[in-house]
Amino acid sequence: MPPRIPAPSRLGATNLCFRPAPSNAQLPIISSANLVTMAQRRKHKDPYALAQAKQRKDANLSRRAELQEQRKAALGDPVRGITTPFLESFDHVGGSDVINEAVVTQEGVSIKTADNVLLNHFLRPSELEASIKHSHALTEPVVSKIRDFSDPVVEAEEKKKHEEGHAKAVAAMARIVSLANASQKDKTRANIVRSIETFGRHNTDKTLKPRASPNPATLGDKALPEKTPRAGPDTGSSEVQIAILTAKIRVLANQLETKGGKKDKVNKRNLRLMVHKRQKLLTYLRRKERGGERWQHLIETLGLTEGTWKGEISL
């Protein structure tokens, strides 16, 4: 058998590489179109065109700032909202209802109190009036039953001295129980009591309509579960919590606006926490009440706008 000859030898070729040989010649240069045309170059160099462009840019920026201010004004302040008489009463609690006057009546000297006035130290006006009358009766000088040995002049002087001392005691008691002279802790407690009485459901259920109940036809044979009767005043509903947070937020915001309040980083963080907590409660209440009378009563009394619950709040 003859020996096998390789294929290149059979074909008579020494090199069958099909790759092109490397060449040192330079590739042809392709000219690309410039991004900036001659017209744009001339416009960039024209001072009149540059002035017009700057004027349009300034007009657009001013218009954008104006629209942002309008949107911000429409949403309202996320911290304070709109000022209402009820909100102003949080600032000077006890200020308009100061009872530092002692009036003389036929029964004696008593404190001049107004209706629904808030007193310090958990006192009620009726309790204070009863205590003053009781103390007046206890300290009243004893009149001798044997009139033969009594001196009317001495009795009149003792009675006059007793009335003067009682008037001073009543004035001192009025200053002690007045919230105008109380600490901030006592004022906050009074604001909490007012919020519970104003927005608590044990009072608002008598005047405000409840939210729309579901259609009985959609329930079928299922009956609505009976509500558990309320024990005592309402202190945990969303409306009460929002009102209490609003009172605390207003006091804290006023404190941060003072001279050294800008450096108070701890209370700034506390303010942000309370504002965002109120936002969550407002969003929940709006979804549950569906814009009913309870929701309208809350936002109108507290002056809450869309900025207090809508969107992102950054302080």
Phi, psi and chi 1 to 4 in degrees:
 res  aa     phi    psi   chi1   chi2   chi3   chi4
   1 MET       -  128.0 -175.6  174.5 -178.4      -
   2 PRO   -68.8  153.2   24.6  -33.7      -      -
   3 PRO   -67.5  150.5   24.1  -33.6      -      -
   4 ARG   -81.8  129.1 -171.0  173.2 -179.0 -179.6
   5 ILE   -97.8  134.6  -59.1  173.7      -      -
   6 PRO   -60.8  155.9  -19.3   29.7      -      -
   7 ALA   -61.5  -43.3      -      -      -      -
   8 PRO   -61.2  -35.1  -25.5   35.4      -      -
   9 SER   -70.6  -34.0  -60.2      -      -      -
  10 ARG   -67.8  -37.6  -72.2 -161.9  -56.2 -110.4
  11 LEU   -80.2  -13.3  -64.1  174.7      -      -
  12 GLY    78.2   20.6      -      -      -      -
  13 ALA  -114.5  141.9      -      -      -      -
  14 THR   -92.2  -27.4   57.9      -      -      -
  15 ASN  -144.2  120.0 -172.2    7.3      -      -
  16 LEU  -114.2   32.7  -67.4  177.7      -      -
  17 CYS   -75.5  124.9 -177.5      -      -      -
  18 PHE   -92.3   -0.3  -65.4   99.7      -      -
  19 ARG   -76.3  140.4  -70.6 -176.8  -61.4  177.1
  20 PRO   -69.2  147.0   24.1  -32.5      -      -
  21 ALA   -70.3  140.3      -      -      -      -
  22 PRO   -62.2  142.7   23.3  -32.2      -      -
  23 SER  -126.6  140.9  176.0      -      -      -
  24 ASN   -90.8    4.5  -64.1  -32.6      -      -
  25 ALA   -72.8  142.6      -      -      -      -
  26 GLN   -75.4  144.4  -64.0 -178.8   -3.7      -
  27 LEU   -71.2  151.1  -64.1  175.2      -      -
  28 PRO   -67.6  137.3   24.3  -35.0      -      -
  29 ILE   -83.0  123.2  -59.4  174.5      -      -
  30 ILE   -99.6  123.2  -58.3  174.1      -      -
  31 SER   -79.8  123.8   60.8      -      -      -
  32 SER   -99.2  154.7   58.3      -      -      -
  33 ALA   -72.5  138.1      -      -      -      -
  34 ASN   -69.8  142.6  -66.0  -33.0      -      -
  35 LEU   -69.8  -33.0  -63.7  177.4      -      -
  36 VAL   -99.4  116.0 -179.1      -      -      -
  37 THR   -80.2  172.2   61.2      -      -      -
  38 MET   -66.8  -34.5  -62.9  -60.2  -65.2      -
  39 ALA   -65.2  -40.1      -      -      -      -
  40 GLN   -67.8  -34.6  -70.0  175.5  -23.4      -
  41 ARG   -63.4  -44.5  -70.2  179.0 -179.9  176.8
  42 ARG   -64.1  -37.1  -72.5 -164.9  -60.8  -92.0
  43 LYS   -66.5  -39.4 -179.1  180.0  178.5 -178.4
  44 HIS   -65.1  -29.5 -175.9   69.7      -      -
  45 LYS   -88.8  -11.5  -66.7 -179.8 -179.5  179.7
  46 ASP   -80.5  116.5 -172.8    4.2      -      -
  47 PRO   -65.5  -31.7   22.6  -32.2      -      -
  48 TYR   -66.0  -42.7 -179.4   72.1      -      -
  49 ALA   -67.0  -38.6      -      -      -      -
  50 LEU   -64.0  -39.7  -68.5  176.3      -      -
  51 ALA   -65.0  -39.7      -      -      -      -
  52 GLN   -64.8  -42.4  -79.5 -173.5  -29.9      -
  53 ALA   -63.3  -42.3      -      -      -      -
  54 LYS   -64.1  -38.2 -173.6  176.4 -177.1  -57.1
  55 GLN   -65.7  -41.8 -173.1  176.5    6.0      -
  56 ARG   -65.0  -40.0  -73.4 -165.5  -61.8  -90.8
  57 LYS   -64.4  -43.7 -178.7  179.0  179.0 -179.0
  58 ASP   -63.7  -39.2  -65.7  -19.4      -      -
  59 ALA   -65.0  -40.2      -      -      -      -
  60 ASN   -66.4  -41.4  -69.3  -24.6      -      -
  61 LEU   -65.6  -41.5  -69.4  176.2      -      -
  62 SER   -66.5  -38.6   62.9      -      -      -
  63 ARG   -65.7  -40.0  178.9   58.3  179.0  168.0
  64 ARG   -64.7  -41.1 -175.6  171.8   66.3  177.9
  65 ALA   -64.6  -37.5      -      -      -      -
  66 GLU   -65.9  -41.5 -177.1 -179.6   -6.8      -
  67 LEU   -66.4  -37.7  -69.6  176.2      -      -
  68 GLN   -63.8  -39.8  -71.7  178.2   -7.4      -
  69 GLU   -65.7  -38.1  -69.6  -65.4  -29.1      -
  70 GLN   -66.0  -42.0  -70.0  178.8    0.4      -
  71 ARG   -65.3  -40.4  -65.0 -170.5 -170.2   99.8
  72 LYS   -64.8  -40.4 -174.6  177.1  179.5 -179.0
  73 ALA   -67.8  -34.4      -      -      -      -
  74 ALA   -68.7  -38.3      -      -      -      -
  75 LEU   -72.8  -34.2  -69.5  176.1      -      -
  76 GLY    90.3  172.8      -      -      -      -
  77 ASP   -73.0  124.0 -171.1    0.1      -      -
  78 PRO   -69.1  -16.2   24.3  -32.6      -      -
  79 VAL   -96.4  -52.0  177.0      -      -      -
  80 ARG   -98.6  -28.4  -64.7 -178.6  177.7  -86.5
  81 GLY    70.8 -140.9      -      -      -      -
  82 ILE  -106.1  136.2  -59.1  174.6      -      -
  83 THR   -72.3  128.7  -56.7      -      -      -
  84 THR  -126.5  163.4   59.5      -      -      -
  85 PRO   -58.2  -35.6  -25.5   33.7      -      -
  86 PHE   -67.4  -37.2 -171.1   78.9      -      -
  87 LEU   -68.6  -38.8  -80.3 -178.9      -      -
  88 GLU   -64.7  -29.2  -69.2  178.6  -11.0      -
  89 SER   -68.4  -20.9   64.6      -      -      -
  90 PHE   -66.8  -33.1  -75.6  151.7      -      -
  91 ASP   -73.2  -42.7  -59.6  -26.1      -      -
  92 HIS  -116.8   50.4   50.3   77.6      -      -
  93 VAL   -62.9  127.3   55.7      -      -      -
  94 GLY    85.5  -11.9      -      -      -      -
  95 GLY   -73.2  -42.3      -      -      -      -
  96 SER   -84.2  -15.0   59.6      -      -      -
  97 ASP  -112.8   32.3  -62.3  -32.1      -      -
  98 VAL   -66.4  133.6  177.6      -      -      -
  99 ILE  -117.8   65.2   50.5  170.1      -      -
 100 ASN  -104.5   22.5   53.4    1.9      -      -
 101 GLU  -111.7  136.5  -62.6 -177.5    4.8      -
 102 ALA  -110.7  118.8      -      -      -      -
 103 VAL  -106.3  147.5  -65.2      -      -      -
 104 VAL   -98.7  122.8 -179.8      -      -      -
 105 THR  -117.8 -177.9   59.8      -      -      -
 106 GLN   -68.0  -31.0  -64.9 -179.9   -4.0      -
 107 GLU   -81.5  -14.6  -60.8  178.2   -3.8      -
 108 GLY   140.6 -160.5      -      -      -      -
 109 VAL   -94.6  131.5 -177.4      -      -      -
 110 SER  -140.7  170.8   61.4      -      -      -
 111 ILE   -88.5  137.9  -68.6  179.9      -      -
 112 LYS   -82.1  110.7 -178.4 -178.4  179.5 -178.8
 113 THR  -115.7  152.8   56.9      -      -      -
 114 ALA  -105.3  170.2      -      -      -      -
 115 ASP   -71.4  138.8  -65.3  -24.1      -      -
 116 ASN    57.5   32.4  -60.8  -34.4      -      -
 117 VAL   -77.6  143.4   66.9      -      -      -
 118 LEU   -98.8  131.4  -66.0  174.8      -      -
 119 LEU  -115.0  157.9  -56.7  179.2      -      -
 120 ASN   -81.9  168.1 -160.3    2.8      -      -
 121 HIS    61.3   34.0  -53.7  -64.4      -      -
 122 PHE    57.7   33.7  -58.6   94.0      -      -
 123 LEU   -99.1  150.7  -73.6  176.2      -      -
 124 ARG  -109.3  152.2  -62.4 -179.8  179.2  -85.1
 125 PRO   -57.6  -37.7  -25.1   33.4      -      -
 126 SER   -65.4  -40.1   58.7      -      -      -
 127 GLU   -65.9  -39.0  -63.4  174.2  -10.0      -
 128 LEU   -66.2  -42.6 -177.5   62.3      -      -
 129 GLU   -63.5  -41.2  -70.7  -69.9  -21.8      -
 130 ALA   -64.7  -39.0      -      -      -      -
 131 SER   -67.7  -37.2  -60.9      -      -      -
 132 ILE   -67.3  -42.3  -70.4  174.8      -      -
 133 LYS   -65.4  -38.7  -68.6  179.8  180.0  179.0
 134 HIS   -66.5  -42.8 -175.4   60.7      -      -
 135 SER   -67.0  -33.9   62.7      -      -      -
 136 HIS   -64.7  -38.9 -177.7  -89.1      -      -
 137 ALA   -71.0  -34.7      -      -      -      -
 138 LEU   -71.9  -36.3  -69.9  177.3      -      -
 139 THR   -92.0    0.3   57.0      -      -      -
 140 GLU   -67.4  134.5 -169.9  175.0    4.6      -
 141 PRO   -63.2  144.5   20.7  -31.3      -      -
 142 VAL   -81.0  130.4  179.7      -      -      -
 143 VAL   -92.0  128.5  179.5      -      -      -
 144 SER   -67.8  133.9  177.8      -      -      -
 145 LYS   -75.6  -25.6  -64.1 -178.0  179.1  179.6
 146 ILE   -87.1  102.3  -56.0  175.0      -      -
 147 ARG   -77.0  -13.8  -55.9  -54.7  -59.4  167.7
 148 ASP   -69.7  -30.5  -63.5  -23.0      -      -
 149 PHE  -104.1    8.6  -59.3   97.4      -      -
 150 SER   -93.5  148.4   61.1      -      -      -
 151 ASP  -109.9  113.7 -170.2   -6.5      -      -
 152 PRO   -60.8  -33.3  -21.2   32.3      -      -
 153 VAL   -66.6  -43.1  178.1      -      -      -
 154 VAL   -66.3  -39.9  175.4      -      -      -
 155 GLU   -64.2  -39.5  -69.8 -180.0   -7.2      -
 156 ALA   -66.1  -39.5      -      -      -      -
 157 GLU   -65.9  -42.1  -69.2  179.5   -4.2      -
 158 GLU   -64.0  -38.5  -69.4  179.7   -6.4      -
 159 LYS   -66.3  -41.1 -174.1  176.3 -178.9  179.7
 160 LYS   -65.1  -41.7 -178.4  179.5  178.9 -178.6
 161 LYS   -64.4  -37.9 -175.0  178.4  179.7 -179.8
 162 HIS   -65.4  -41.4  169.0 -102.5      -      -
 163 GLU   -66.0  -39.0  -66.4  -63.9  -22.9      -
 164 GLU   -65.7  -43.1  -68.6  176.3   -4.9      -
 165 GLY   -64.7  -38.3      -      -      -      -
 166 HIS   -67.0  -38.0 -177.5   68.3      -      -
 167 ALA   -64.3  -40.5      -      -      -      -
 168 LYS   -64.8  -39.6  -67.7 -180.0 -179.4  179.8
 169 ALA   -66.1  -38.9      -      -      -      -
 170 VAL   -65.9  -41.4  169.1      -      -      -
 171 ALA   -64.0  -38.5      -      -      -      -
 172 ALA   -66.7  -40.5      -      -      -      -
 173 MET   -64.5  -36.6  -74.3  -63.9  -61.0      -
 174 ALA   -63.8  -39.7      -      -      -      -
 175 ARG   -70.4  -33.5  -71.0 -168.1  -66.5  -91.0
 176 ILE   -69.8  -43.9  -69.4  172.1      -      -
 177 VAL   -87.6   -4.6  -59.5      -      -      -
 178 SER   -75.9  135.3  175.4      -      -      -
 179 LEU   -73.8  -14.1  -75.6  172.2      -      -
 180 ALA   -65.9  -26.8      -      -      -      -
 181 ASN  -103.1   10.8  -56.2  -37.2      -      -
 182 ALA   -86.8  169.0      -      -      -      -
 183 SER   -79.7  170.2   61.8      -      -      -
 184 GLN   -66.1  -30.9 -173.8   57.9   52.0      -
 185 LYS   -64.1  -42.5 -176.8  178.0 -179.5  180.0
 186 ASP   -68.1  -36.1  -66.1  -29.8      -      -
 187 LYS   -66.6  -38.9  -68.0 -179.6 -179.7  179.0
 188 THR   -64.6  -39.5  -58.2      -      -      -
 189 ARG   -62.1  -39.9  178.4 -170.7   57.7   79.2
 190 ALA   -66.3  -37.8      -      -      -      -
 191 ASN   -65.6  -35.3  -72.9  -27.7      -      -
 192 ILE   -65.6  -41.9  -69.2  173.8      -      -
 193 VAL   -62.4  -42.8  172.7      -      -      -
 194 ARG   -65.5  -37.4  -66.2  176.7   63.0 -116.3
 195 SER   -65.9  -40.2  -60.3      -      -      -
 196 ILE   -65.5  -40.9  -67.3  173.2      -      -
 197 GLU   -71.7  -29.5  -66.5  -62.9  -33.9      -
 198 THR   -84.0  -41.3  -54.7      -      -      -
 199 PHE  -113.1   -0.9  -60.9  100.0      -      -
 200 GLY   -65.1  139.9      -      -      -      -
 201 ARG   -71.8  -15.0  -63.9 -161.3  174.6 -173.6
 202 HIS   -69.3  -16.6   61.2  -73.4      -      -
 203 ASN  -108.2  -40.7  -69.8  -29.6      -      -
 204 THR   -73.1  -23.1   56.2      -      -      -
 205 ASP   -64.4  -21.7  -75.1  -17.5      -      -
 206 LYS   -80.9  -21.5  -57.0  174.5 -176.2  176.8
 207 THR  -116.5  -33.1   56.2      -      -      -
 208 LEU   -97.5  145.8  -59.6  178.1      -      -
 209 LYS   -76.8  143.0  -64.5 -180.0 -179.3  178.9
 210 PRO   -71.7  167.9   26.4  -33.4      -      -
 211 ARG   -68.0  162.2   66.4  177.7 -178.2  178.6
 212 ALA   -65.2  126.9      -      -      -      -
 213 SER   -83.0  156.7   57.9      -      -      -
 214 PRO   -65.2  157.3   21.8  -32.3      -      -
 215 ASN   -67.9  127.9 -171.0    1.6      -      -
 216 PRO   -60.6  -26.1  -21.8   32.4      -      -
 217 ALA   -66.9  -31.1      -      -      -      -
 218 THR   -78.9  -17.2   60.1      -      -      -
 219 LEU   -81.2  -25.0  -65.5  175.3      -      -
 220 GLY    74.6 -133.6      -      -      -      -
 221 ASP   -83.7   -6.9  -62.9  -25.2      -      -
 222 LYS   -75.8  134.3  -63.2 -179.0 -179.9  179.1
 223 ALA  -101.0  149.5      -      -      -      -
 224 LEU   -67.5  137.3  -69.2  174.9      -      -
 225 PRO   -69.4  145.0   24.3  -32.6      -      -
 226 GLU   -74.0  140.1  -64.2 -177.9   -0.8      -
 227 LYS   -77.7  145.5  -68.1 -175.6  177.8 -179.7
 228 THR   -71.5  129.6  -55.5      -      -      -
 229 PRO   -61.5  141.0   20.1  -31.5      -      -
 230 ARG   -76.8  136.0 -168.1 -177.6  -54.9  -82.1
 231 ALA  -108.6  105.2      -      -      -      -
 232 GLY    85.4 -175.8      -      -      -      -
 233 PRO   -69.8  156.8   24.0  -32.6      -      -
 234 ASP   -80.8  116.4  174.9   23.8      -      -
 235 THR  -122.1   -1.2   58.3      -      -      -
 236 GLY  -123.6    1.8      -      -      -      -
 237 SER   -70.6  165.1   62.5      -      -      -
 238 SER   -63.2  -38.2  -60.4      -      -      -
 239 GLU   -63.0  -43.3  -54.6   96.2  -72.7      -
 240 VAL   -66.7  -42.6  174.0      -      -      -
 241 GLN   -63.6  -39.1  -65.5 -178.7   52.5      -
 242 ILE   -65.8  -41.3  -69.5  169.0      -      -
 243 ALA   -65.7  -41.1      -      -      -      -
 244 ILE   -65.4  -42.2  -67.0  173.2      -      -
 245 LEU   -64.2  -36.9  -76.3  172.8      -      -
 246 THR   -64.7  -40.3  -57.7      -      -      -
 247 ALA   -63.3  -44.2      -      -      -      -
 248 LYS   -68.0  -38.5  -66.1 -179.4  178.3  179.6
 249 ILE   -64.1  -40.9  -73.5  170.5      -      -
 250 ARG   -66.3  -42.4 -170.7  170.9 -179.3   85.9
 251 VAL   -63.7  -43.3  172.2      -      -      -
 252 LEU   -69.5  -36.6 -166.6   56.1      -      -
 253 ALA   -65.9  -38.5      -      -      -      -
 254 ASN   -65.2  -35.9  -67.2  -22.5      -      -
 255 GLN   -69.0  -36.6 -177.1  179.1   -6.2      -
 256 LEU   -72.5  -18.3  -68.5  176.4      -      -
 257 GLU   -85.0   -2.1  -70.4  179.7   -5.8      -
 258 THR   -74.1 -176.1   56.5      -      -      -
 259 LYS   -63.9  -46.8 -175.3  176.9 -179.4 -179.6
 260 GLY   -96.4    9.3      -      -      -      -
 261 GLY   -75.3  -21.7      -      -      -      -
 262 LYS   -67.2  -25.1  -64.2 -178.4  179.3  179.4
 263 LYS   -95.4    0.2  -60.2 -179.6 -179.6  179.3
 264 ASP   -83.8   86.8 -166.0   -8.3      -      -
 265 LYS   -74.0  -30.2  -63.6 -177.6  179.8  179.8
 266 VAL   -65.9  -46.2  175.6      -      -      -
 267 ASN   -72.7  -26.1  -80.4  -27.8      -      -
 268 LYS   -64.0  -41.8  -75.8 -177.9 -179.7  179.9
 269 ARG   -66.1  -41.0  178.3  179.9  178.9  -85.7
 270 ASN   -61.8  -37.7  -65.9  -25.8      -      -
 271 LEU   -64.9  -42.4 -180.0   64.1      -      -
 272 ARG   -62.8  -41.5  -73.9 -163.6  -60.3  -90.3
 273 LEU   -62.6  -43.4  -68.3  176.5      -      -
 274 MET   -69.2  -37.6  -72.9 -167.6  -68.4      -
 275 VAL   -64.5  -42.4  168.0      -      -      -
 276 HIS   -72.8  -32.5  -71.7  110.0      -      -
 277 LYS   -66.6  -40.9 -175.7  176.8 -179.3 -178.6
 278 ARG   -64.4  -36.1 -176.8  179.7   65.7  177.0
 279 GLN   -61.8  -42.3 -178.8 -171.9   19.1      -
 280 LYS   -63.9  -41.8  -67.2  178.9 -178.1  178.9
 281 LEU   -66.8  -38.4  -70.7  170.5      -      -
 282 LEU   -66.1  -41.3  -76.9  169.2      -      -
 283 THR   -63.3  -41.0  -54.1      -      -      -
 284 TYR   -65.2  -45.9  167.1   78.9      -      -
 285 LEU   -66.0  -38.1 -176.4   64.3      -      -
 286 ARG   -65.9  -38.2 -176.6  175.3 -178.4  -88.0
 287 ARG   -69.1  -36.7 -176.7  175.3   69.6 -108.5
 288 LYS   -77.7  -41.9  -72.1  -63.9 -177.7 -178.9
 289 GLU   -84.0  -14.8  -67.0  -63.9  -29.8      -
 290 ARG    56.8   37.6  -52.1 -177.7 -172.4   94.3
 291 GLY    71.5   28.5      -      -      -      -
 292 GLY   -78.4 -168.3      -      -      -      -
 293 GLU   -66.2  -33.5  -71.8 -169.8    7.2      -
 294 ARG   -65.7  -40.1 -162.7 -179.6  -58.5  -81.2
 295 TRP   -66.9  -44.9  167.6  -98.4      -      -
 296 GLN   -64.1  -40.3  -66.1  -64.1  -29.1      -
 297 HIS   -62.8  -38.2  170.8   66.5      -      -
 298 LEU   -68.7  -50.2  177.8   71.6      -      -
 299 ILE   -73.0  -29.5   61.8  173.7      -      -
 300 GLU   -75.1  -37.4  -70.9  175.8    2.5      -
 301 THR   -73.0  -41.6  -53.0      -      -      -
 302 LEU   -90.0   -6.0  -64.6  178.1      -      -
 303 GLY    67.4   36.5      -      -      -      -
 304 LEU   -87.3  130.3  -59.1  176.2      -      -
 305 THR  -107.3 -178.3   58.9      -      -      -
 306 GLU   -65.5  -26.2  -68.6 -174.5   -8.7      -
 307 GLY   -66.6  -18.7      -      -      -      -
 308 THR   -83.1  -14.2   57.5      -      -      -
 309 TRP  -138.8  -15.8   59.6  -89.8      -      -
 310 LYS   -98.6  135.0 -168.1  174.8 -177.2  179.7
 311 GLY    76.4 -162.7      -      -      -      -
 312 GLU   -94.2  133.9 -179.6 -179.3   -2.8      -
 313 ILE  -108.9  119.9  -61.2  176.5      -      -
 314 SER  -123.6  125.7   57.5      -      -      -
 315 LEU  -113.6      -  -58.1  178.3      -      -
